[in-house]
Amino acid sequence: MDAVSIYICPLGAMLAAIMFFWIADKEFALKAVNTGREKKIGTWFLPLGKYVLVPLALVALIAGAVLGGIG
């Protein structure tokens, strides 16, 4: 269970974010996050995911590997 929480969860989050924010089309990503919402999420969401979420997931993966877990 430790290996899953230290390595697999941050790796999965990072790969999912890379695929969603970097590989998927911008229109697809905005349509996906706004599905079922009355108040739409703006285009600010995409750079936040690209330049904040992906690097933080990488930091969590590296820190978990180096420190043997971060939580």
N, CA, C and O atoms as a DFTB+ gen file, in Angstrom:
284 C
 N C O
     1  1       0.815      -1.185       0.000
     2  2       0.000       0.000       0.000
     3  2       0.859       1.249       0.000
     4  3       0.503       2.249      -0.623
     5  1       1.996       1.201       0.698
     6  2       2.888       2.354       0.700
     7  2       3.394       2.664      -0.698
     8  3       3.443       3.827      -1.100
     9  1       3.771       1.632      -1.442
    10  2       4.283       1.844      -2.808
    11  2       3.222       2.497      -3.684
    12  3       3.537       3.345      -4.519
    13  1       1.985       2.110      -3.496
    14  2       0.905       2.695      -4.294
    15  2       0.750       4.172      -3.949
    16  3       0.673       5.012      -4.845
    17  1       0.703       4.494      -2.671
    18  2       0.479       5.890      -2.282
    19  2       1.704       6.769      -2.529
    20  3       1.556       7.972      -2.744
    21  1       2.905       6.199      -2.504
    22  2       4.116       7.002      -2.700
    23  2       4.423       7.193      -4.174
    24  3       4.820       8.285      -4.580
    25  1       4.247       6.151      -4.991
    26  2       4.671       6.223      -6.386
    27  2       3.512       6.275      -7.385
    28  3       3.503       7.117      -8.283
    29  1       2.556       5.395      -7.232
    30  2       1.528       5.229      -8.255
    31  2       0.531       6.388      -8.269
    32  3       0.172       6.861      -9.347
    33  1       0.077       6.855      -7.120
    34  2      -0.910       7.947      -7.084
    35  2      -0.363       9.249      -7.678
    36  3      -1.026       9.845      -8.527
    37  1       0.830       9.714      -7.260
    38  2       1.345      10.934      -7.897
    39  2       1.669      10.741      -9.377
    40  3       1.462      11.655     -10.175
    41  1       2.167       9.580      -9.751
    42  2       2.459       9.308     -11.156
    43  2       1.176       9.306     -11.975
    44  3       1.143       9.874     -13.067
    45  1       0.128       8.682     -11.472
    46  2      -1.159       8.666     -12.166
    47  2      -1.751      10.055     -12.296
    48  3      -2.295      10.405     -13.343
    49  1      -1.650      10.852     -11.234
    50  2      -2.163      12.229     -11.286
    51  2      -1.392      13.052     -12.306
    52  3      -1.982      13.829     -13.056
    53  1      -0.079      12.884     -12.335
    54  2       0.730      13.641     -13.274
    55  2       0.446      13.219     -14.715
    56  3       0.308      14.078     -15.586
    57  1       0.356      11.924     -14.985
    58  2       0.071      11.462     -16.342
    59  2      -1.321      11.885     -16.806
    60  3      -1.501      12.268     -17.962
    61  1      -2.299      11.816     -15.915
    62  2      -3.651      12.251     -16.276
    63  2      -3.670      13.746     -16.577
    64  3      -4.317      14.178     -17.531
    65  1      -2.967      14.535     -15.770
    66  2      -2.911      15.977     -16.003
    67  2      -2.182      16.307     -17.301
    68  3      -2.592      17.210     -18.031
    69  1      -1.111      15.586     -17.592
    70  2      -0.394      15.805     -18.849
    71  2      -1.300      15.501     -20.030
    72  3      -1.364      16.272     -20.988
    73  1      -1.995      14.384     -19.958
    74  2      -2.885      14.023     -21.071
    75  2      -4.034      15.015     -21.207
    76  3      -4.422      15.358     -22.324
    77  1      -4.580      15.477     -20.096
    78  2      -5.730      16.374     -20.140
    79  2      -5.343      17.783     -20.551
    80  3      -6.013      18.392     -21.385
    81  1      -4.261      18.313     -19.969
    82  2      -3.909      19.711     -20.203
    83  2      -2.953      19.927     -21.373
    84  3      -3.020      20.969     -22.025
    85  1      -2.075      18.983     -21.653
    86  2      -1.083      19.180     -22.706
    87  2      -1.447      18.487     -24.013
    88  3      -1.162      19.014     -25.088
    89  1      -2.069      17.315     -23.938
    90  2      -2.333      16.545     -25.155
    91  2      -3.737      16.802     -25.704
    92  3      -3.916      16.961     -26.911
    93  1      -4.722      16.841     -24.821
    94  2      -6.104      17.067     -25.273
    95  2      -6.268      18.480     -25.827
    96  3      -5.561      19.405     -25.425
    97  1      -7.184      18.625     -26.728
    98  2      -7.489      19.916     -27.324
    99  2      -8.067      20.867     -26.278
   100  3      -8.760      20.431     -25.360
   101  1      -7.786      22.155     -26.413
   102  2      -8.258      23.155     -25.454
   103  2      -9.778      23.162     -25.357
   104  3     -10.331      23.243     -24.260
   105  1     -10.449      23.077     -26.488
   106  2     -11.917      23.078     -26.486
   107  2     -12.467      21.840     -25.780
   108  3     -13.464      21.925     -25.063
   109  1     -11.818      20.687     -25.982
   110  2     -12.249      19.451     -25.323
   111  2     -12.120      19.591     -23.807
   112  3     -13.032      19.221     -23.068
   113  1     -10.993      20.121     -23.347
   114  2     -10.756      20.254     -21.914
   115  2     -11.774      21.194     -21.271
   116  3     -12.334      20.879     -20.221
   117  1     -12.012      22.335     -21.891
   118  2     -12.988      23.273     -21.328
   119  2     -14.397      22.700     -21.356
   120  3     -15.168      22.900     -20.418
   121  1     -14.739      21.988     -22.425
   122  2     -16.055      21.369     -22.497
   123  2     -16.210      20.315     -21.405
   124  3     -17.275      20.197     -20.799
   125  1     -15.155      19.556     -21.157
   126  2     -15.211      18.497     -20.142
   127  2     -15.394      19.064     -18.740
   128  3     -16.205      18.548     -17.971
   129  1     -14.660      20.113     -18.395
   130  2     -14.777      20.661     -17.043
   131  2     -16.049      21.472     -16.850
   132  3     -16.495      21.663     -15.718
   133  1     -16.636      21.948     -17.936
   134  2     -17.853      22.750     -17.818
   135  2     -19.134      21.939     -17.995
   136  3     -20.230      22.488     -17.887
   137  1     -19.012      20.659     -18.261
   138  2     -20.196      19.816     -18.433
   139  2     -21.011      19.782     -17.141
   140  3     -20.497      19.417     -16.084
   141  1     -22.254      20.157     -17.233
   142  2     -23.160      20.128     -16.088
   143  2     -23.061      21.333     -15.167
   144  3     -23.733      21.364     -14.137
   145  1     -22.263      22.305     -15.495
   146  2     -22.111      23.488     -14.648
   147  2     -22.985      24.620     -15.158
   148  3     -23.124      24.808     -16.366
   149  1     -23.567      25.365     -14.248
   150  2     -24.310      26.560     -14.646
   151  2     -23.353      27.726     -14.847
   152  3     -23.459      28.461     -15.829
   153  1     -22.422      27.893     -13.919
   154  2     -21.418      28.950     -14.036
   155  2     -20.152      28.316     -14.624
   156  3     -19.535      27.464     -13.986
   157  1     -19.771      28.719     -15.813
   158  2     -18.666      28.095     -16.537
   159  2     -17.308      28.496     -15.962
   160  3     -17.120      29.615     -15.486
   161  1     -16.373      27.555     -16.020
   162  2     -14.993      27.818     -15.642
   163  2     -14.321      28.474     -16.830
   164  3     -14.486      28.022     -17.963
   165  1     -13.574      29.521     -16.590
   166  2     -12.937      30.279     -17.666
   167  2     -11.670      29.633     -18.187
   168  3     -11.279      28.544     -17.766
   169  1     -11.044      30.332     -19.110
   170  2      -9.829      29.816     -19.730
   171  2      -8.624      29.875     -18.796
   172  3      -7.572      29.325     -19.121
   173  1      -8.754      30.527     -17.651
   174  2      -7.681      30.557     -16.658
   175  2      -7.361      29.164     -16.137
   176  3      -6.265      28.923     -15.632
   177  1      -8.318      28.244     -16.260
   178  2      -8.175      26.890     -15.742
   179  2      -7.070      26.120     -16.469
   180  3      -6.367      25.322     -15.850
   181  1      -6.912      26.349     -17.759
   182  2      -5.933      25.588     -18.541
   183  2      -4.491      25.912     -18.162
   184  3      -3.724      24.980     -17.923
   185  1      -4.075      27.180     -18.093
   186  2      -2.695      27.440     -17.663
   187  2      -2.433      27.013     -16.217
   188  3      -1.325      26.598     -15.879
   189  1      -3.452      27.117     -15.373
   190  2      -3.300      26.672     -13.987
   191  2      -2.982      25.181     -13.947
   192  3      -2.103      24.749     -13.202
   193  1      -3.689      24.408     -14.739
   194  2      -3.424      22.974     -14.788
   195  2      -2.080      22.650     -15.399
   196  3      -1.347      21.798     -14.897
   197  1      -1.757      23.338     -16.493
   198  2      -0.491      23.074     -17.190
   199  2       0.719      23.429     -16.349
   200  3       1.652      22.637     -16.220
   201  1       0.698      24.622     -15.778
   202  2       1.904      25.158     -15.161
   203  2       1.937      25.080     -13.643
   204  3       2.947      25.432     -13.033
   205  1       0.853      24.626     -13.020
   206  2       0.840      24.462     -11.562
   207  2       0.592      23.006     -11.187
   208  3       1.372      22.425     -10.432
   209  1      -0.474      22.411     -11.697
   210  2      -0.829      21.044     -11.304
   211  2       0.217      20.029     -11.744
   212  3       0.640      19.194     -10.944
   213  1       0.637      20.088     -12.994
   214  2       1.601      19.105     -13.501
   215  2       2.932      19.201     -12.738
   216  3       3.436      18.170     -12.291
   217  1       3.523      20.399     -12.571
   218  2       4.771      20.454     -11.797
   219  2       4.607      20.027     -10.337
   220  3       5.502      19.393      -9.779
   221  1       3.479      20.367      -9.715
   222  2       3.271      19.949      -8.328
   223  2       3.142      18.437      -8.203
   224  3       3.597      17.851      -7.221
   225  1       2.528      17.810      -9.188
   226  2       2.452      16.345      -9.177
   227  2       3.842      15.739      -9.323
   228  3       4.147      14.724      -8.697
   229  1       4.680      16.353     -10.143
   230  2       6.061      15.877     -10.285
   231  2       6.829      16.079      -8.979
   232  3       7.583      15.197      -8.568
   233  1       6.653      17.205      -8.335
   234  2       7.298      17.450      -7.037
   235  2       6.838      16.419      -6.009
   236  3       7.653      15.905      -5.243
   237  1       5.549      16.115      -5.985
   238  2       5.031      15.122      -5.046
   239  2       5.624      13.745      -5.326
   240  3       5.938      13.004      -4.394
   241  1       5.777      13.401      -6.590
   242  2       6.365      12.111      -6.960
   243  2       7.819      12.042      -6.514
   244  3       8.234      11.049      -5.917
   245  1       8.593      13.075      -6.791
   246  2      10.012      13.089      -6.420
   247  2      10.177      13.128      -4.904
   248  3      10.993      12.395      -4.345
   249  1       9.402      13.983      -4.241
   250  2       9.505      14.079      -2.782
   251  2       9.104      12.773      -2.111
   252  3       9.726      12.359      -1.132
   253  1       8.078      12.130      -2.627
   254  2       7.677      10.848      -2.065
   255  2       8.746       9.791      -2.233
   256  3       8.972       8.986      -1.330
   257  1       9.406       9.786      -3.379
   258  2      10.470       8.811      -3.612
   259  2      11.683       9.084      -2.737
   260  3      12.275       8.158      -2.182
   261  1      12.054      10.348      -2.611
   262  2      13.248      10.715      -1.846
   263  2      13.010      10.556      -0.341
   264  3      13.860      10.030       0.377
   265  1      11.860      11.011       0.120
   266  2      11.583      11.020       1.561
   267  2      10.878       9.767       2.051
   268  3      10.676       9.606       3.255
   269  1      10.500       8.878       1.143
   270  2       9.787       7.671       1.558
   271  2       8.342       7.943       1.907
   272  3       7.757       7.213       2.707
   273  1       7.755       8.968       1.332
   274  2       6.374       9.354       1.596
   275  2       6.328      10.777       2.109
   276  3       7.256      11.235       2.776
   277  1       5.251      11.477       1.799
   278  2       5.157      12.878       2.223
   279  2       3.878      13.168       2.997
   280  3       3.530      14.332       3.198
   281  1       3.191      12.152       3.422
   282  2       1.943      12.433       4.095
   283  2       1.752      11.771       5.392
   284  3       0.717      11.955       6.033
